[in-house]
Amino acid sequence: MTTTLARRYAALLACAAFGFSTSAYAQDKTATIGVLNDMSSLYADIGGPNSVMAVKMAVEDSGLLAKGWKIEVLSGDHQNKPDVGVNIARQWIDTQKVDAIADTPNSGVALAVSNLVKEKNAVLLNNGGASADLTGKACNANTISYSYDTYMLATGTGKALTKAGGDSWFFLTADYAFGAALERDTSAVVTANGGKVVGGVKHPLNTSDFSSFLLQAQNSKAKIVGLANAGGDTTNSIKQAAEFGIVEGGQKLAALLLFINDVHSLGLKTAHGLTFTESFYWDLNDNTRAWSKRFQEKAANKAMPSMTQAGNYAAVLHYLKALEALGGNPHDGAKVVAKMKELPTDDPLFGKGPLREDGRRIIPAYLFEVKKPEESKGPWDYYKLVATIPAEDAAKPLKDSECPLVKK
C-alpha cells in the first residue's frame, strides 16, 4: 500500500514538473539571432550589413513582434577566419544567450560554427557557407543549409558547360574548404559527363594579383577555366583574365559561384556571356520583385539582394515559424531544427519545398547568363535565364548522402 502511494506521488510530481517545464518554455517568447559574416572584406557585398537587414526584415514579416515576442538581432564580423568566427559564436551563446546563428559565408567558418552549435545545442541557419559537406559527412541535427551548395553549383554550371563542348577544364581555386569542395564536386560532374580535368592551381583567399595563376590556366590550353572562388576573388580574377586576353584566346571562363553584386561590380561590358548557377534572382517573379524592391529601398547602397541575403531572410522566417509552432522558445536547438524539418517551407522568395533530414532545403536552381550591355533594360537587369534545374536534381540524392542523420 505504501509502495503504491509512493509511486502515485512520484508520478504526480513528474507530471507537475513536466507541466511546469512545458508551460515555462511556452511562455518564453524571446529569441536572439546572431548574424555572423564578412562585414568588411571580399564577401561583404554578398553578406555584410545587408544580410543583417534581411534578417531584420524576416523578424518584422514573421508577425511575432505584434504577438508579444521579443526578438533581438546581433551581428559580428568573422574576418574569414574560423577561429575568430567560433570565438564570436561561443561568446554569443555563452554570454548573450544567442539561440541561432545565421549566414556564415566562408565554408571554413561555417564548418567550425556547425560543430560549435552541435556542442552547445544552438542552431546554425547557414546560407553563406557553400560546402556540401555541411549537409553531407559533416552534417548534424543543429545545422541547416538553405539557399545553395557546391553540389548545386557543380551540377548547374559544370554539367551545362561540359555538355556544350567544354570538355577540358583547368581550375583556379580558393585555397580553403569552400574552394576544395567546389573543385571536387565540379570535377566529379565534368568527368561524369565525358570531360577531363587537365590541371589546376590554388590561390590564397583575398588575392589581389592573379597573373601567375592565370598564366598557368592559359598555358594549360583547357577549354574551360573554372573559377572555384567567390566575391572579390572572382571579380578580380575575371578582370585580370580580360587583361590576359584569355577569352579572346579561345578559352571560356566558368564562374562557378557568381552573385549579382559581382556582376554589378564588374559591369556588363566585362561580365557579359558568363554562365553561372543561382537559386535566386530578384527578377524571377512577382514575389521576388516585390520583396527585392523593399530590400533595395532599405539597403544603404541601394543594391539588389544576393542569393545569400535572400536565403537569410527565408531561413530566419522559417526558423521563427518553427518557434511559433512550438508555442514558445525551448532554447533547444535540435528540437527547433526538428520542428523546422517537420513544417512545410513556404516563403515568397524560394516558394514551397521540403527541408530534408540532412538539413538541406530542396529548391530549384537556375542556369543564368549575363546579358550584353545592349540587352539590359536598366540598372540591375543583368541576367537571362538559360535553364531551370529541377529541385530534385539541384541537391545531392539522399541515397548518395554521407550524412549520419540519413536513414538508408
N, C-alpha and C positions, 0 to 999 in steps of 0.2 A: 504493500500500500504506500509506504514511504517512498519507495523507488519510483512508483508510478507518478506520485505527486511531484517528485523532484524532476522527473522527465518533462512533465507538463509545464512546470515552472520554467525550466530551461528553454523549452520550445517557445513559450510566450516571450521570454527575454530576447530570444533570437529573432522572432517576428518583429518585436518592437524595435530592435536595433536595425533590422533591415528597413523597416518603415521609416525610421529616423534618417537612415543613410540616404534612402531614395528621395525623401522629401527635402533633405538638405541640399542635394545637388539639383533637384527640381526647382528649388528656389534660387539657385545660383545663376543669375542672369548676367554674368560678366565673362569677358574673354579678352585676351591680349594677343595680338598678332604682330610678329616682328618681320619686317621686310628686309632681307639680307641680300645685298647685291653690290655691284661695282658702281659707286656713286661718282667717280671722277676720272676713270681711265678708259680703256679701249671698249668696254662693254656698257659704258654709262648711257649711251643713247638708246640702246635696246632694252635697258632696265632702268637703273638710276632713279632719280626723283619721280619720273613719270610712272614707274611701277608702283611707287608708294601711293601716288594719286589714284591709280587704277584700283588698288586695294581699298582705298577710302571710298571710292565710288561704289564698290561692291557692298561695303558696310552700309552706306546710305540706301542703296537699292534693295537691300535684304529686307527692309521694313522692321528689323529688330529694334532699332533705336526708338521707334514710335511705340513699341510694345514694352518699353521699360528696360531694355538691355543696355548695359554699359560696355562698349567695345573700344579698346584702345589700340592704336596702330603705332608701332615704333619702327625706326629704320636704322640701319647700320651699313658701313662700307667694309666689305671683306678684303678689299685691295687685291683680289685674285690670289689670295694666299690661304690655303686650307687651315693652317694653324691660327691665323687671325680670325677666319670665319668661325671656327669651332670655339675659340675663346669668347667671341661676342655672343654666340648662341648659348654657350654654357652659362655665361653671366646673366643673360636674359632669362633663362629657365630657372636658374637657382635664386636670383635676387629680385627679378621683376615679374616672376610668375607668368612668363610667356607660354601660351598654350600651343601656338602654331607658328612655324617659320615659313615664309613664302619667298619665292623667286629663285635664289641661288644660281645665277648664271656663273659658269665655271664648274665643270664636272668634278674637278678635284675637290673643290669646296663642297659641292652637293653630296658627294660620296661620304666625305668626312662628317658632315652635318647629319646625314641619314643614319650613320652609326650612332651619333650622339642622341638623336630623338628616340631611337630604339632603346638605348640605355636609360634615358630619362622619362620614357613613356610620354613624349610630346608628339607633335605632328610636323612632318615636312610636306608642304604643298609645293613641290618642285615644278618650275616652269622654265627656268633658265639653263639648268644642267642638262646637257643633251645625251650623255652616255646612256645607252640602252641597258647597261648593267644595273642601273638604278631600279629597273623592274625585271632584271634578269638574275644573274648569280649573286648580286649584292642587294636584292630586294628584301624588304621586311614589312611587318604589319603596321608600321607607323608612317610609311612614305608613299606618296602618290606622285605620278608624273602626268601632267595634264595635256600639254599642247603639242609636243613633238619629241622625237629622239633620233639617235643616229641610224637606227634601222629604217625609220620613215624616210629620212633624207637619202639614204643609200638606195632604197627601193624606188624612190621617185626619180631623182636625178641620175643616179648611176645606171639604172636599168634603161631609162629613156635614151641617154646618150650612147650607150653601148649598142643598143638595138638600131640606132640611127647611123651606125657605121664607125663610131668612136671606139674601136676595139683594142686600142693600146693606150695605157694610162701611166702617167707619172704623177706622184703625189707630193704636194707641198704641204707639210703637216705641222700644226702647232704641237710643240713638244710637251704635252701633258695629257691627262686622262681623256679629255674630250677628243683631241686630235687623233690619239691612238685608236679610240673606239670608232670614230668616223672613218678613218682609213681602213680599219679591219672590216667593218660592215660593208663599205663600198667595194672593197677588193673582192669580197665574197660574192656580191651581186654581179660585178664585172665578169669574173671567171665563170659564174653560173650561166651567164648569157653569151658565152663564147669569146669573151675578150681576155686580155692578159695585162698584168701589171709589169712594166719594164723597169721600174725603179721608183725612188722616192728620196726625199730629204726632209729632215726635221728642223724647224726653226724655233728659237726661243719665243715665249709669249711676249707680246707687245714689241715687235720688231719694227725698226724704222727703215732699215736697209735690206732689201730682198735681192739685191743684184746677184750675189754669188749663188743663191738658191735658184733664181730664175734662169741663170746661165746653165745650170745643171739640167733644168727642165727643158730648156731649148735644145741642148746637145743630145738629149735622150731621143729626140725625134718622135716622141709619143704623140698620138693624135689628140689626146686629151690631157690637159694639165689640171689635175684635181686639187682644188684648194680646200684642204681639210683644216680650215681655221675659221675665225669669226670676227665680227666687229671691225675694229681699226686694223687688225692684221689682214682681213680680207680686202678692205678698201685700199690699203697701202700696196698689197701685192698686185691688185688689179691695175692700179695707177702705174706702177713700175713695170708691169708686164706690157702695158701700152708703149712705154718708153723703149722697151727692148724690141718692140715690133713682133711679139710672139704670135698674136692673132693674124697680123698681116703676113707672117711667115707660114701660115697654114695650120697652126695648132689652134685648138679651141680651149678656152678656159671653162672649167666647171666649178661654179661657186656652190660648193656642197652645202653651205649654210649662209644664206643671204637674207638680210632684213630690209624692210622698206627704208629704214633710216640710212642704211648703207647706200642704197640706190640714190637717195636724196643727196647724200654727201658726194657721191661720185658724179652725179648729173647724167642725164640720158645720153649725152654725146659720148661719154666714156662707157656707160653701163649697158647701152642697148645691145640686145642679142644674147645677153646672159640668160641661161636656163637654170632654174633652181626650184626647190620644193618648199612649200609652207602649208600650214593648216589654217591660216587666217590671212585675210586681206580686207582692208576697210571697205572696199567697193564690191564685195561679193553679193550682197543682197540688201534689202531694205533695213533689216535689223542691224547688220554690221555698219551700214552707212549712218543710221540714226545714232547709234552708240558712239561711233568714231567721231562724229561731229561734236557730240558732247565732250568727249575726251579732248579733242583738239582745242575747244574753247577754254578748257581748264589748263592745258599744258602751257608751261612757261614759254617754250619755244614754238608753240602753235604747231607741233608735229602731229602727224597721224600716228596711231598706236602700232607698235611692233607686235609680232606674233606672241612674244613672251608677256608683254604688258596686257594684251587681251586675255592670255591664259591665266595671268594672276587674278584678273577680275573674275573670270568664270570659276576658277578653283576656289577662291575665297567665298564666292556666292554659294557654291555647293557645300563648303565646309560649314557655313552659317546655317544653311538649310538643315544640315545634319544635327547641329546643336539644338535647333528649334524642335526638331522631331524627337530628340531625346528628352525634351521638356526642361532642359537646363544644361549647364556645362558640368560634366562629370570630372573634368580635368584628368581624363584618362585617354591618352592619345590613341591607343589601339582600339578602344571602344568607339571613339568618334570615327576613326577611319573605317571600321567595320560597318558603321551606320552609313557612311558615305557610299560604300560599295553596295549596300543594300538598297539605297534610294536610287531611283532613276535620275540620271543627269539630264538637265534641260535648261539651256541658257540661250540668250539672244545671239551669242557670238559663234558658238560651235554646235548649237542645236541639241538634239537628243542623242544619247549613246551611253552604253554601259561603262562603269568604272570596274575594270576586271579584277579578279582575285589577286593578280600580281601587282596591282596598283596603277596599271596603265589605263588612261582614259581613251576609249576607242572612238575615233573620229576620222572622217575622210581627210585626205591631203590633196594638194593641188600642185600640178606642174605648171609653173609660170615662165613667161619670157618677158624680159624688159623691153618696153616699147622704144621705137625710134623717136627722136625728138618731134618729128612731124606728126606722129601718131597720137601724141599726148594731147588731151583736151584742156589741160590746166594743171595747176600745182597738185602734186601727189597722185596724178593719174599716170601711173608708171607700169602697171602690169597688164599683160594679156594672158588669158587662160589657155593653156595648151591641152591639158588633160586633167580629169578628175580621177584620183586614186581611191577606190572604194575603201571604206573603213576597215574591212576585214583584211585588206592587203597592206594597209599602212602600218600595221603593228605586227610584231613577230607572233606567229601562231603559238597558242598555248602548248600544243603538242611538242614544240621545239624549245619551250621555255626552260631555263636553268633556275628559275625562281623556286626556292624551297617551299613557298606557300601554295604552289600549284599542285593539285591532286591529279595524278595521271592514272 
